[in-house]
Each structure stands twice: as structure tokens, then as C-alpha cells.
Amino acid sequence: MAEPLRTTTLGYDEVAVGDELPELAIPLTPSVIIAGAIASRDYEDVHHDRDRAVERGSKDIFMNILTTNGYVGRFVTDWAGPEAMLRRVDIRLGIPNYPGDTMILTGRVTDKRDGVVTVAITGRNDLGDHVTGSVELALPR
């Protein structure tokens, strides 16, 4: 279960290498997948038309990378707080997120340097890793 949004921002000195972020579970409905594609202006039919997605070899519609990227950013900023500044997001997609899946995002602080914190992230569903990567964010000192 997701913790409530942080209303104050973590200070740089409050974070240590090895800190684990609270996991975030995101239930994936067809509406979530389609809305994410539309919001990011990705009109590729595999993200909203089940019949076309199946014709192209998928079992169903699937989440696009821009929606995944948005959830990764939300995950890290929900943990860090409203004044955290994303500096870099570097993600790689693995297996698809389909309707009915739940994506579980987890993260761990892997580095701290000059006011910037690096967090390694993974987003998994029942089939395996949907997304892996890292996020760098600046925190106030």
C-alpha cells in the first residue's frame, strides 16, 4: 500500500546510500493504460485498441514508455517531496504492463554527490521486470 504523499521535502543530509523507498503499487486497468497513452499523445493503436494489439502479436493493449516514465517520476518525487528536482531519468523497459497487472515500484538510494541523490528503481508485475533504471534528483541542503 502506498504511503501518503510527502508534504515536506527530504533534505540532502536526511538521505543515506542504501535507504529503501516505500514501494508503490499501481493497479493497471485498461483506462489507466489508454489515458496514459492519450495524455502523452501516443496514438499507436497497440496502446488503446485490443484487436489491433492482438493482431500485432500482443495478448492485449500495453502501457507505453511515457506513462511508465511518468509513474517512475511520481514514485521518486512522492518519496522525496515537492521541492525535489528531477535531474535525470534513465529507464529501460522489459516485459509489458497489461490491463489487470499491478506494477510494484521499488527503489534504493545508490549514490549521493554534490546535492544529487541517485535512486535505482525497478517496476515489476507478475511476469517480471517491466522497468529498470535510475533517477537522479537534487534535494535541498
ROLUM-599487 format. One record per residue: x negated, y negated, z of N, C-alpha, C, O in turn; residue in one letter. Coordinates in Angstrom, 1 decimal, decimal comma. Layout:
BEGIN
n.east | n.north | n.up | ca.east | ca.north | ca.up | c.east | c.north | c.up | o.east | o.north | o.up | rest
X | Y | Z | X | Y | Z | X | Y | Z | X | Y | Z | A
...
***
This chain:
BEGIN
n.east | n.north | n.up | ca.east | ca.north | ca.up | c.east | c.north | c.up | o.east | o.north | o.up | rest
-0,8 | 1,2 | 0,0 | 0,0 | 0,0 | 0,0 | -0,9 | -1,2 | 0,0 | -1,9 | -1,3 | 0,7 | M
-0,5 | -2,2 | -0,8 | -1,3 | -3,4 | -0,9 | -1,1 | -4,3 | 0,3 | -0,1 | -4,4 | 0,9 | A
-2,2 | -4,9 | 0,7 | -2,2 | -5,9 | 1,8 | -1,6 | -7,2 | 1,3 | -1,6 | -7,4 | 0,1 | E
-1,1 | -8,0 | 2,2 | -0,6 | -9,3 | 1,8 | -1,7 | -10,2 | 1,2 | -2,9 | -10,0 | 1,5 | P
-1,3 | -11,1 | 0,3 | -2,3 | -12,0 | -0,3 | -3,0 | -12,8 | 0,8 | -2,4 | -13,2 | 1,8 | L
-4,3 | -12,9 | 0,6 | -5,1 | -13,7 | 1,5 | -4,8 | -15,2 | 1,2 | -4,8 | -15,6 | 0,1 | R
-4,5 | -15,9 | 2,3 | -4,2 | -17,3 | 2,1 | -5,4 | -18,2 | 2,4 | -5,4 | -19,4 | 2,0 | T
-6,5 | -17,7 | 2,9 | -7,8 | -18,4 | 3,1 | -8,8 | -17,6 | 2,3 | -8,8 | -16,4 | 2,2 | T
-9,8 | -18,3 | 1,8 | -10,9 | -17,7 | 1,1 | -12,0 | -17,2 | 2,0 | -12,4 | -17,8 | 2,9 | T
-12,5 | -16,0 | 1,6 | -13,6 | -15,4 | 2,3 | -14,8 | -16,3 | 2,1 | -15,0 | -16,9 | 1,0 | L
-15,6 | -16,6 | 3,1 | -16,9 | -17,3 | 3,0 | -17,9 | -16,3 | 2,5 | -17,9 | -15,1 | 2,8 | G
-18,9 | -16,8 | 1,8 | -20,0 | -16,0 | 1,3 | -20,7 | -15,2 | 2,4 | -21,0 | -14,0 | 2,2 | Y
-20,8 | -15,8 | 3,6 | -21,5 | -15,2 | 4,7 | -20,6 | -14,1 | 5,4 | -21,1 | -13,4 | 6,2 | D
-19,3 | -14,1 | 5,1 | -18,4 | -13,1 | 5,7 | -18,5 | -11,7 | 4,9 | -17,9 | -10,8 | 5,4 | E
-19,1 | -11,7 | 3,8 | -19,1 | -10,5 | 2,9 | -20,5 | -9,9 | 3,0 | -21,5 | -10,5 | 3,0 | V
-20,5 | -8,5 | 3,0 | -21,8 | -7,8 | 3,1 | -21,8 | -6,7 | 2,0 | -20,7 | -6,2 | 1,6 | A
-22,9 | -6,5 | 1,5 | -23,1 | -5,4 | 0,5 | -22,6 | -4,1 | 1,2 | -22,9 | -3,8 | 2,3 | V
-21,8 | -3,3 | 0,5 | -21,2 | -2,1 | 1,0 | -19,8 | -2,3 | 1,5 | -19,1 | -1,3 | 1,7 | G
-19,3 | -3,5 | 1,6 | -17,9 | -3,8 | 2,0 | -17,0 | -3,2 | 1,0 | -17,2 | -3,3 | -0,2 | D
-15,9 | -2,5 | 1,5 | -14,9 | -1,9 | 0,6 | -13,7 | -2,8 | 0,5 | -13,3 | -3,4 | 1,6 | E
-13,2 | -3,0 | -0,6 | -12,0 | -3,8 | -0,8 | -10,8 | -2,9 | -0,5 | -10,8 | -1,7 | -0,8 | L
-9,7 | -3,5 | 0,1 | -8,5 | -2,7 | 0,2 | -7,9 | -2,2 | -1,1 | -7,8 | -3,0 | -2,0 | P
-7,5 | -1,0 | -1,2 | -7,1 | -0,5 | -2,5 | -5,7 | -1,2 | -2,9 | -5,0 | -1,6 | -2,0 | E
-5,5 | -1,3 | -4,2 | -4,2 | -1,9 | -4,7 | -3,6 | -0,8 | -5,6 | -4,2 | -0,4 | -6,6 | L
-2,4 | -0,5 | -5,3 | -1,6 | 0,5 | -6,1 | -0,6 | -0,3 | -7,0 | 0,1 | -1,1 | -6,5 | A
-0,7 | 0,0 | -8,3 | 0,2 | -0,7 | -9,3 | 1,0 | 0,3 | -10,0 | 0,5 | 1,0 | -10,9 | I
2,3 | 0,4 | -9,7 | 3,2 | 1,3 | -10,4 | 3,4 | 0,8 | -11,8 | 3,7 | -0,4 | -12,0 | P
3,3 | 1,7 | -12,8 | 3,3 | 1,2 | -14,2 | 4,7 | 1,7 | -14,8 | 4,9 | 2,9 | -15,1 | L
5,5 | 0,7 | -15,1 | 6,8 | 1,0 | -15,8 | 6,6 | 0,6 | -17,2 | 5,7 | -0,1 | -17,6 | T
7,5 | 1,0 | -18,1 | 7,5 | 0,5 | -19,5 | 7,5 | -1,0 | -19,5 | 6,8 | -1,6 | -20,3 | P
8,3 | -1,6 | -18,6 | 8,5 | -3,1 | -18,6 | 7,1 | -3,7 | -18,3 | 6,8 | -4,8 | -18,9 | S
6,4 | -3,2 | -17,3 | 5,1 | -3,7 | -16,9 | 4,1 | -3,7 | -18,1 | 3,4 | -4,7 | -18,4 | V
4,1 | -2,6 | -18,8 | 3,2 | -2,4 | -19,9 | 3,6 | -3,3 | -21,1 | 2,7 | -4,0 | -21,7 | I
4,8 | -3,4 | -21,4 | 5,3 | -4,2 | -22,5 | 5,1 | -5,7 | -22,2 | 4,7 | -6,5 | -23,0 | I
5,5 | -6,1 | -20,9 | 5,4 | -7,5 | -20,6 | 3,9 | -8,0 | -20,6 | 3,6 | -9,1 | -21,0 | A
3,0 | -7,1 | -20,2 | 1,6 | -7,4 | -20,2 | 1,1 | -7,7 | -21,6 | 0,3 | -8,6 | -21,9 | G
1,5 | -6,8 | -22,5 | 1,2 | -6,9 | -24,0 | 1,7 | -8,2 | -24,5 | 1,0 | -9,0 | -25,2 | A
3,0 | -8,5 | -24,3 | 3,6 | -9,7 | -24,8 | 3,0 | -11,0 | -24,2 | 2,7 | -11,9 | -24,9 | I
2,7 | -11,0 | -22,9 | 2,1 | -12,1 | -22,2 | 0,7 | -12,4 | -22,8 | 0,3 | -13,6 | -22,8 | A
0,0 | -11,4 | -23,2 | -1,3 | -11,6 | -23,7 | -1,3 | -11,7 | -25,3 | -2,4 | -11,7 | -25,9 | S
-0,1 | -11,8 | -25,8 | 0,1 | -11,9 | -27,3 | -0,5 | -10,8 | -28,1 | -1,0 | -10,9 | -29,2 | R
-0,5 | -9,6 | -27,5 | -0,9 | -8,4 | -28,2 | 0,3 | -7,6 | -28,7 | 0,9 | -6,9 | -27,9 | D
0,6 | -7,8 | -29,9 | 1,8 | -7,2 | -30,5 | 1,6 | -5,9 | -31,2 | 2,4 | -5,5 | -32,0 | Y
0,4 | -5,3 | -31,0 | 0,1 | -4,0 | -31,5 | 1,2 | -3,0 | -31,1 | 1,5 | -3,0 | -29,9 | E
1,9 | -2,3 | -32,0 | 3,1 | -1,5 | -31,7 | 2,8 | -0,4 | -30,7 | 3,8 | 0,0 | -30,0 | D
1,6 | 0,1 | -30,5 | 1,4 | 1,1 | -29,5 | 1,6 | 0,7 | -28,1 | 1,6 | 1,5 | -27,2 | V
1,7 | -0,6 | -27,9 | 1,9 | -1,2 | -26,5 | 3,4 | -1,5 | -26,2 | 3,8 | -1,8 | -25,1 | H
4,3 | -1,3 | -27,2 | 5,7 | -1,5 | -27,0 | 6,7 | -0,6 | -27,7 | 7,9 | -0,6 | -27,4 | H
6,2 | 0,1 | -28,7 | 7,1 | 1,0 | -29,5 | 6,7 | 2,4 | -29,3 | 5,7 | 2,9 | -29,9 | D
7,5 | 3,2 | -28,5 | 7,1 | 4,5 | -28,1 | 7,0 | 5,4 | -29,4 | 6,1 | 6,2 | -29,5 | R
7,9 | 5,3 | -30,3 | 7,9 | 6,1 | -31,5 | 6,6 | 5,9 | -32,3 | 6,0 | 6,9 | -32,8 | D
6,3 | 4,7 | -32,5 | 5,0 | 4,4 | -33,3 | 3,8 | 4,8 | -32,5 | 2,8 | 5,3 | -33,1 | R
3,8 | 4,7 | -31,2 | 2,7 | 5,2 | -30,4 | 2,5 | 6,7 | -30,5 | 1,4 | 7,2 | -30,7 | A
3,6 | 7,4 | -30,5 | 3,6 | 8,9 | -30,7 | 3,1 | 9,2 | -32,1 | 2,3 | 10,1 | -32,3 | V
3,6 | 8,5 | -33,1 | 3,2 | 8,7 | -34,5 | 1,6 | 8,6 | -34,6 | 1,0 | 9,3 | -35,4 | E
1,1 | 7,7 | -33,8 | -0,4 | 7,4 | -33,9 | -1,2 | 8,3 | -33,0 | -2,4 | 8,1 | -32,8 | R
-0,5 | 9,3 | -32,3 | -1,3 | 10,3 | -31,5 | -1,2 | 10,2 | -30,0 | -1,8 | 10,9 | -29,3 | G
-0,5 | 9,1 | -29,6 | -0,4 | 8,9 | -28,1 | 0,8 | 9,6 | -27,6 | 1,8 | 9,9 | -28,3 | S
0,9 | 9,9 | -26,3 | 2,0 | 10,6 | -25,7 | 3,1 | 9,5 | -25,4 | 4,3 | 9,9 | -25,2 | K
2,8 | 8,2 | -25,4 | 3,7 | 7,2 | -25,1 | 3,1 | 5,8 | -25,3 | 1,9 | 5,8 | -25,8 | D
3,8 | 4,7 | -25,1 | 3,1 | 3,4 | -25,1 | 2,0 | 3,4 | -24,0 | 2,1 | 4,2 | -23,1 | I
1,0 | 2,5 | -24,2 | 0,0 | 2,4 | -23,2 | -0,4 | 1,0 | -23,0 | -0,3 | 0,1 | -23,8 | F
-1,0 | 0,7 | -21,8 | -1,4 | -0,6 | -21,4 | -2,6 | -1,1 | -22,2 | -3,5 | -0,3 | -22,6 | M
-2,6 | -2,4 | -22,6 | -3,7 | -3,0 | -23,3 | -4,8 | -3,5 | -22,4 | -4,5 | -3,6 | -21,2 | N
-5,9 | -3,7 | -22,9 | -7,1 | -4,1 | -22,1 | -6,9 | -5,5 | -21,5 | -7,4 | -5,7 | -20,4 | I
-6,2 | -6,4 | -22,1 | -6,0 | -7,7 | -21,5 | -5,1 | -7,6 | -20,2 | -5,4 | -8,4 | -19,3 | L
-4,1 | -6,7 | -20,2 | -3,4 | -6,5 | -19,0 | -4,2 | -5,9 | -17,9 | -4,2 | -6,4 | -16,8 | T
-5,0 | -4,9 | -18,3 | -5,9 | -4,3 | -17,3 | -6,9 | -5,4 | -16,7 | -7,1 | -5,4 | -15,5 | T
-7,4 | -6,2 | -17,6 | -8,3 | -7,3 | -17,2 | -7,6 | -8,2 | -16,2 | -8,2 | -8,6 | -15,2 | N
-6,4 | -8,5 | -16,4 | -5,6 | -9,4 | -15,5 | -5,5 | -8,7 | -14,2 | -5,6 | -9,4 | -13,1 | G
-5,1 | -7,4 | -14,1 | -5,0 | -6,7 | -12,9 | -6,3 | -6,7 | -12,1 | -6,4 | -6,7 | -10,9 | Y
-7,4 | -6,5 | -12,8 | -8,7 | -6,5 | -12,2 | -9,0 | -7,8 | -11,5 | -9,4 | -7,9 | -10,4 | V
-8,8 | -8,9 | -12,2 | -8,9 | -10,2 | -11,6 | -8,0 | -10,5 | -10,4 | -8,5 | -11,0 | -9,4 | G
-6,8 | -10,0 | -10,5 | -5,9 | -10,2 | -9,4 | -6,4 | -9,4 | -8,2 | -6,4 | -9,9 | -7,1 | R
-6,8 | -8,2 | -8,4 | -7,3 | -7,3 | -7,4 | -8,4 | -8,0 | -6,6 | -8,4 | -8,0 | -5,3 | F
-9,4 | -8,5 | -7,3 | -10,6 | -9,1 | -6,6 | -10,2 | -10,5 | -6,0 | -10,7 | -10,7 | -4,9 | V
-9,4 | -11,3 | -6,6 | -9,0 | -12,6 | -6,0 | -8,0 | -12,4 | -4,9 | -8,0 | -13,2 | -4,0 | T
-7,2 | -11,4 | -4,9 | -6,3 | -11,1 | -3,8 | -7,2 | -10,8 | -2,5 | -6,8 | -11,3 | -1,4 | D
-8,3 | -10,1 | -2,7 | -9,2 | -9,8 | -1,6 | -9,9 | -11,1 | -1,2 | -10,1 | -11,3 | 0,0 | W
-10,5 | -11,8 | -2,1 | -11,4 | -12,9 | -1,8 | -10,7 | -14,2 | -1,4 | -11,2 | -14,9 | -0,6 | A
-9,5 | -14,4 | -1,9 | -8,8 | -15,6 | -1,6 | -8,7 | -16,7 | -2,7 | -9,4 | -16,5 | -3,7 | G
-7,9 | -17,7 | -2,5 | -7,6 | -18,6 | -3,6 | -8,7 | -19,5 | -4,1 | -8,6 | -20,1 | -5,2 | P
-9,7 | -19,7 | -3,3 | -10,8 | -20,6 | -3,7 | -12,0 | -19,8 | -4,4 | -13,0 | -20,4 | -4,8 | E
-11,9 | -18,5 | -4,5 | -12,9 | -17,7 | -5,1 | -12,8 | -18,0 | -6,6 | -11,8 | -18,2 | -7,2 | A
-14,0 | -18,1 | -7,2 | -14,1 | -18,4 | -8,7 | -14,7 | -17,2 | -9,4 | -15,9 | -16,8 | -9,2 | M
-13,9 | -16,6 | -10,3 | -14,5 | -15,5 | -11,1 | -15,5 | -16,1 | -12,0 | -15,3 | -17,0 | -12,8 | L
-16,7 | -15,4 | -12,0 | -17,8 | -15,9 | -12,9 | -18,0 | -15,0 | -14,1 | -18,4 | -15,4 | -15,2 | R
-17,8 | -13,7 | -13,9 | -17,9 | -12,7 | -14,9 | -17,1 | -11,5 | -14,6 | -17,0 | -11,0 | -13,5 | R
-16,4 | -11,0 | -15,6 | -15,7 | -9,7 | -15,5 | -16,2 | -8,8 | -16,7 | -16,1 | -9,2 | -17,8 | V
-16,7 | -7,6 | -16,3 | -17,3 | -6,7 | -17,3 | -16,6 | -5,4 | -17,1 | -17,0 | -4,6 | -16,1 | D
-15,6 | -5,0 | -17,9 | -14,9 | -3,8 | -17,7 | -15,0 | -2,9 | -19,0 | -15,2 | -3,3 | -20,1 | I
-14,8 | -1,6 | -18,7 | -14,7 | -0,6 | -19,8 | -13,5 | 0,3 | -19,5 | -13,3 | 0,8 | -18,4 | R
-12,7 | 0,4 | -20,6 | -11,5 | 1,3 | -20,5 | -11,9 | 2,8 | -20,7 | -12,9 | 3,1 | -21,4 | L
-11,2 | 3,6 | -19,9 | -11,4 | 5,1 | -20,1 | -10,1 | 5,7 | -20,6 | -9,7 | 5,4 | -21,7 | G
-9,4 | 6,4 | -19,8 | -8,2 | 7,1 | -20,2 | -7,0 | 6,1 | -20,1 | -7,1 | 5,1 | -19,4 | I
-6,0 | 6,3 | -20,9 | -4,9 | 5,3 | -20,9 | -4,0 | 5,2 | -19,6 | -4,0 | 6,2 | -18,8 | P
-3,4 | 4,1 | -19,4 | -2,3 | 3,9 | -18,4 | -1,0 | 4,0 | -19,1 | -0,7 | 3,2 | -20,0 | N
-0,2 | 5,0 | -18,8 | 1,1 | 5,3 | -19,4 | 2,2 | 4,9 | -18,4 | 2,0 | 4,8 | -17,2 | Y
3,4 | 4,7 | -19,0 | 4,6 | 4,5 | -18,1 | 4,7 | 5,7 | -17,1 | 4,5 | 6,9 | -17,6 | P
5,0 | 5,4 | -15,9 | 5,2 | 6,5 | -14,9 | 3,9 | 6,7 | -14,1 | 3,9 | 7,3 | -13,0 | G
2,7 | 6,2 | -14,6 | 1,5 | 6,3 | -13,9 | 1,5 | 5,3 | -12,7 | 2,3 | 4,3 | -12,8 | D
0,6 | 5,5 | -11,8 | 0,3 | 4,5 | -10,8 | -1,2 | 4,3 | -10,9 | -2,0 | 5,2 | -10,7 | T
-1,6 | 3,0 | -11,2 | -3,1 | 2,7 | -11,2 | -3,5 | 2,3 | -9,8 | -2,9 | 1,3 | -9,2 | M
-4,5 | 2,9 | -9,3 | -5,0 | 2,6 | -8,0 | -6,4 | 1,9 | -8,2 | -7,3 | 2,5 | -8,7 | I
-6,5 | 0,6 | -7,8 | -7,7 | -0,1 | -7,9 | -8,5 | -0,1 | -6,6 | -7,9 | -0,3 | -5,6 | L
-9,8 | 0,2 | -6,7 | -10,7 | 0,3 | -5,6 | -11,9 | -0,5 | -5,9 | -12,2 | -0,7 | -7,1 | T
-12,6 | -1,0 | -4,9 | -13,8 | -1,8 | -5,2 | -14,7 | -1,8 | -4,0 | -14,4 | -1,5 | -2,8 | G
-16,0 | -2,1 | -4,3 | -17,0 | -2,2 | -3,3 | -18,0 | -3,3 | -3,6 | -18,4 | -3,4 | -4,8 | R
-18,4 | -4,0 | -2,7 | -19,4 | -5,1 | -2,9 | -20,8 | -4,4 | -3,1 | -21,2 | -3,6 | -2,3 | V
-21,4 | -4,7 | -4,2 | -22,7 | -4,1 | -4,6 | -23,9 | -5,1 | -4,5 | -25,0 | -4,6 | -4,5 | T
-23,6 | -6,4 | -4,5 | -24,7 | -7,3 | -4,5 | -24,2 | -8,7 | -4,0 | -23,1 | -9,0 | -4,2 | D
-25,2 | -9,4 | -3,5 | -24,9 | -10,8 | -3,1 | -26,2 | -11,6 | -3,4 | -27,3 | -11,2 | -3,1 | K
-26,0 | -12,7 | -4,1 | -27,1 | -13,5 | -4,5 | -26,7 | -14,9 | -4,9 | -25,8 | -15,1 | -5,7 | R
-27,3 | -15,9 | -4,2 | -27,1 | -17,3 | -4,6 | -25,6 | -17,7 | -4,6 | -25,2 | -18,4 | -5,5 | D
-24,8 | -17,3 | -3,6 | -23,4 | -17,7 | -3,6 | -22,5 | -16,8 | -4,4 | -21,3 | -17,0 | -4,4 | G
-23,1 | -15,9 | -5,1 | -22,3 | -15,0 | -6,0 | -22,3 | -13,6 | -5,5 | -23,3 | -13,0 | -5,1 | V
-21,1 | -13,0 | -5,4 | -20,9 | -11,6 | -4,9 | -20,5 | -10,8 | -6,1 | -19,7 | -11,2 | -6,9 | V
-21,1 | -9,6 | -6,2 | -20,7 | -8,6 | -7,3 | -19,9 | -7,5 | -6,7 | -20,3 | -6,9 | -5,6 | T
-18,8 | -7,2 | -7,3 | -17,9 | -6,1 | -6,8 | -17,8 | -5,1 | -7,9 | -17,5 | -5,4 | -9,1 | V
-18,1 | -3,8 | -7,6 | -17,9 | -2,7 | -8,6 | -16,5 | -2,3 | -8,4 | -16,0 | -2,1 | -7,3 | A
-15,7 | -2,1 | -9,5 | -14,3 | -1,7 | -9,5 | -14,1 | -0,5 | -10,3 | -14,8 | -0,1 | -11,2 | I
-13,0 | 0,2 | -9,8 | -12,5 | 1,4 | -10,5 | -11,0 | 1,4 | -10,4 | -10,4 | 1,1 | -9,4 | T
-10,3 | 1,6 | -11,5 | -8,9 | 1,8 | -11,6 | -8,6 | 3,2 | -12,1 | -8,9 | 3,5 | -13,2 | G
-7,9 | 4,0 | -11,2 | -7,6 | 5,4 | -11,6 | -6,1 | 5,6 | -11,6 | -5,3 | 5,0 | -11,0 | R
-5,8 | 6,6 | -12,4 | -4,4 | 7,2 | -12,4 | -4,6 | 8,7 | -12,2 | -5,7 | 9,2 | -12,0 | N
-3,5 | 9,5 | -12,4 | -3,6 | 10,9 | -12,2 | -4,5 | 11,6 | -13,2 | -4,9 | 12,7 | -12,9 | D
-4,7 | 11,0 | -14,3 | -5,6 | 11,6 | -15,3 | -7,1 | 11,3 | -15,2 | -7,9 | 12,0 | -15,7 | L
-7,4 | 10,3 | -14,4 | -8,8 | 9,9 | -14,2 | -9,0 | 8,4 | -14,2 | -8,1 | 7,7 | -13,9 | G
-10,2 | 8,0 | -14,6 | -10,5 | 6,6 | -14,6 | -10,0 | 5,9 | -15,8 | -10,3 | 6,2 | -16,9 | D
-9,1 | 4,9 | -15,5 | -8,6 | 4,0 | -16,6 | -9,6 | 2,9 | -16,9 | -9,8 | 2,6 | -18,0 | H
-10,1 | 2,3 | -15,8 | -11,0 | 1,2 | -16,0 | -12,2 | 1,3 | -15,0 | -11,9 | 1,7 | -13,8 | V
-13,4 | 1,0 | -15,4 | -14,5 | 0,8 | -14,5 | -15,3 | -0,4 | -14,9 | -15,1 | -0,9 | -16,0 | T
-16,0 | -1,0 | -14,0 | -16,8 | -2,2 | -14,3 | -17,2 | -2,9 | -13,1 | -17,3 | -2,4 | -11,9 | G
-17,5 | -4,2 | -13,3 | -17,9 | -5,1 | -12,2 | -17,4 | -6,5 | -12,4 | -17,1 | -6,9 | -13,5 | S
-17,2 | -7,2 | -11,3 | -16,8 | -8,6 | -11,3 | -17,8 | -9,4 | -10,4 | -18,1 | -8,9 | -9,3 | V
-18,2 | -10,5 | -10,9 | -19,0 | -11,5 | -10,2 | -18,1 | -12,6 | -9,8 | -17,4 | -13,2 | -10,7 | E
-18,1 | -13,0 | -8,5 | -17,3 | -14,2 | -8,1 | -18,1 | -15,0 | -7,1 | -18,8 | -14,5 | -6,3 | L
-17,9 | -16,3 | -7,3 | -18,5 | -17,3 | -6,4 | -17,6 | -17,5 | -5,2 | -16,4 | -17,7 | -5,3 | A
-18,2 | -17,5 | -4,0 | -17,5 | -17,7 | -2,7 | -18,1 | -19,0 | -2,1 | -19,2 | -19,2 | -2,2 | L
-17,2 | -19,7 | -1,4 | -17,8 | -20,9 | -0,7 | -18,7 | -20,5 | 0,4 | -18,6 | -19,5 | 1,1 | P
-19,7 | -21,4 | 0,6 | -20,7 | -21,1 | 1,7 | -20,3 | -21,8 | 3,0 | -21,0 | -21,7 | 4,0 | R
***
